Amino acid sequence: MNYIGRKFPLLPFLQDAILKRMASQQGIFFDVFAGTGVVGQHFKQLGFQIVANDIQYYAYCLNRACVGANRSPRFGHVARCSRGKFPSGVERTLSYLNALPGKEGFVYQNYCQGGNPDGQRMYFADENGRRCDAIRERIETWRRRGRLTEQEYFYLIASLLDAADRVANTASVYAAYLKQLKKTARKPLNLEAVRLIRTQLRHKVYNEEGVGLVGRVPCDVLYMDPPYNQRQYCTNYHVLETIARWDKPRVYGVTGLRPHDGQKSSFCIKSKAPGSLEKMVRATQAKHVFLSYNSEGIMSKEQIMDTLAQFGTVDLEKCNHGRFRADVDRHNRVYKSNQVIEYLFCLKKDRRRGRRDSGI
Ligand SMILES: C[S@@+](CC[C@H](N)C(=O)[O-])C[C@H]1O[C@@H](n2cnc3c(N)ncnc32)[C@H](O)[C@@H]1O
């Protein structure tokens, strides 16, 4: 997924910087702004026990599937309840869902050109909207009838979110749709297997506002990758949120936004971000705190340094990184530079410092 702020290309940088500050590759690693889950997945593979969290429900679903689970689901009940008519096992369940006849449901009616009479919103090709509706409804029916375990349910939702995003007719985010169907949007929506990492440890996933959650989660490492700028994830990924929740909201406006009160992040607001950062670092029980940020974020490097330094010893790792670009931006939008400096602020917390009762 071409997700804003996704850390996939930076995993080697994060791994080097974090591991060299740790005594061992063990303990609880809390990825409190988990997004697509790639950081949690990576540190899970390295041997950590992961706690992941995100305020967005679609991100919760992705993390339930790729971080929370340790083995591939069997889908045994889907087969048993249907007297062998339906397949079991990942491959066959996905093939079955991929072959369903399309249905004119919520996605088709709200996000496809054929489904809304004014011929407006074109987030998906008509046929993909119908495919998405048929698959999403079937997942929900299976769940209602008790044919899916929780893990199986989230696995299928995660696979559908990924499949829908691959064929979305957008310039990467859902703040707008394109006026013409782009090449990838014409390909058929197709569920694929979710990449899983097996470990013996139990991993946990939350769907909460992180500022309040952080003090309640015991952990050794707190990794923070908050939004860097004003772009709220709830408006940029509203279509994925609706597919994940399947609550069929009353959408509004040209872009078909869903109501999103309660999902706006304080990290996207210049006057609130430093206060939220301070609250989280104060509240965490982690000895090591790592914060990803970049040179164009709404908090300055100095502001972050000053905030973190109240709580212990801070140093900074840097690397050059390609700027996030929406697909249509690639050729015709002019930026100051193609590169930004990616920061990793590394704090070793000193328990005696920064405590409210110490008067500091
Ligand atoms: C920069 S992205 C994280 C990207 C992630 N590390 C990855 O590699 O995919 C920031 C994430 O923080 C989430 N978020 C923003 N504010 C939050 C909050 N107050 N509590 C929890 N999650 C929040 C957003 O939904 C978004 O997924």
The ligand as an SDF file (V2000), in Angstrom:
LIG
                    3D

 27 29  0  0  0  0  0  0  0  0999 V2000
    3.0130    7.9100    9.6810 C   0  0  0  0  0  0  0  0  0  0  0  0
    1.6350    6.8330    9.8190 S   0  0  0  0  0  0  0  0  0  0  0  0
    2.3650    5.3610   10.4310 C   0  0  0  0  0  0  0  0  0  0  0  0
    2.9300    4.5440    9.3270 C   0  0  0  0  0  0  0  0  0  0  0  0
    3.4170    3.1840    9.7740 C   0  0  0  0  0  0  0  0  0  0  0  0
    4.5970    3.2670   10.6200 N   0  0  0  0  0  0  0  0  0  0  0  0
    3.7260    2.3340    8.5650 C   0  0  0  0  0  0  0  0  0  0  0  0
    4.9050    2.0600    8.3150 O   0  0  0  0  0  0  0  0  0  0  0  0
    2.7680    1.9540    7.8790 O   0  0  0  0  0  0  0  0  0  0  0  0
    0.7940    7.4830   11.2000 C   0  0  0  0  0  0  0  0  0  0  0  0
   -0.3620    6.6120   11.7280 C   0  0  0  0  0  0  0  0  0  0  0  0
   -0.7780    7.1440   12.9730 O   0  0  0  0  0  0  0  0  0  0  0  0
   -2.1750    6.9920   13.0980 C   0  0  0  0  0  0  0  0  0  0  0  0
   -2.5940    7.9720   14.1180 N   0  0  0  0  0  0  0  0  0  0  0  0
   -2.6510    9.3260   14.0140 C   0  0  0  0  0  0  0  0  0  0  0  0
   -2.9870    9.8720   15.1800 N   0  0  0  0  0  0  0  0  0  0  0  0
   -3.1290    8.8600   16.0650 C   0  0  0  0  0  0  0  0  0  0  0  0
   -3.4470    8.8030   17.4440 C   0  0  0  0  0  0  0  0  0  0  0  0
   -3.6960    9.9150   18.1630 N   0  0  0  0  0  0  0  0  0  0  0  0
   -3.5040    7.5910   18.0380 N   0  0  0  0  0  0  0  0  0  0  0  0
   -3.2640    6.4670   17.3320 C   0  0  0  0  0  0  0  0  0  0  0  0
   -2.9710    6.4580   16.0160 N   0  0  0  0  0  0  0  0  0  0  0  0
   -2.8940    7.6400   15.3860 C   0  0  0  0  0  0  0  0  0  0  0  0
   -2.6980    7.2190   11.6960 C   0  0  0  0  0  0  0  0  0  0  0  0
   -3.9540    6.6340   11.5240 O   0  0  0  0  0  0  0  0  0  0  0  0
   -1.6000    6.5810   10.8450 C   0  0  0  0  0  0  0  0  0  0  0  0
   -1.9080    5.2550   10.5080 O   0  0  0  0  0  0  0  0  0  0  0  0
  1  2  1  0
  2  3  1  0
  2 10  1  0
  3  4  1  0
  4  5  1  0
  5  6  1  0
  5  7  1  0
  7  8  2  0
  7  9  1  0
 10 11  1  0
 11 12  1  0
 11 26  1  0
 12 13  1  0
 13 14  1  0
 13 24  1  0
 14 15  1  0
 14 23  1  0
 15 16  2  0
 16 17  1  0
 17 18  1  0
 17 23  2  0
 18 19  1  0
 18 20  2  0
 20 21  1  0
 21 22  2  0
 22 23  1  0
 24 25  1  0
 24 26  1  0
 26 27  1  0
M  CHG  2   2   1   9  -1
M  END
$$$$
